[in-house]
Amino acid sequence: MPSALIGLLVLAGCGGGGGGGGGGAPVVPPAPVTFDIPLDATQSGFISGGGNVAGNVPPQAGDLADNSELRGFLSFPIGSIPGTATLVAAVLRVYQTGTVATPYTDFTALSVDSLALGGSLDVADFGVAALSTAGTLAPFDATIGVKTLGVLTQVAADRTAARTFSSFRVSFLGAPGADNAGDRANFGASTPGTESVLRVTYQP
């Protein structure tokens, strides 16, 4: 038999055998899901360096007229993220509702720490050691509106540790000042239109 004919027969045999296994439609993975997790008021609010604890109120950061520092706290329940899901993104979206005096002139950055809080705020949370420093919120200015920071690493670590909340402490670097002015930023909690949320994207 001529070698060319033998080659054609071999090719035909290979093609016929592959037809049964390769004819199915490609598997398309499900689309990523993005949703907002609202603030949990019981673990949110602010604490002053003087020991004043204000829970169930919108967070604030900066300082008071007595030059004691204010630190804000925001906690989000993460149980709504399916346990089998692959986390793709997590963004802290903090809505600034206004400012008092000049915090963005007096201080240098708006820093965010990841924390493991208890069931409610207490005075120890003001200075409790952070699990990690997530970075700084941007933009750094007094404009009313949303400030953001990617916190994928922190939320993923909370899931791995089986924590039910992702909690964050917001503070101005350089606070408190010494001008007896009371410079602070005010942030939204859960009021529609000015709410602070944790925006999560996961792959089912």
Secondary structure, DSSP 8 states (H G I E B T S, - for coil): --HHHHHHHHHHHHHHHHHTTS-S--------EEEEEE--GGG-EEEETTS-EEESS--EEEE-TTS-EEEEEEEEE-TTS-TT-EEEEEEEEEEEEEEES-HHHH-SEEEEEEE---SS--GGGGT---SEEEEE-BS-SS-SEEEEEE-HHHHHHHHHTT-SEEEEEEEEET-S-SSSS--EEEE--SSTTS--EEEEEEE-
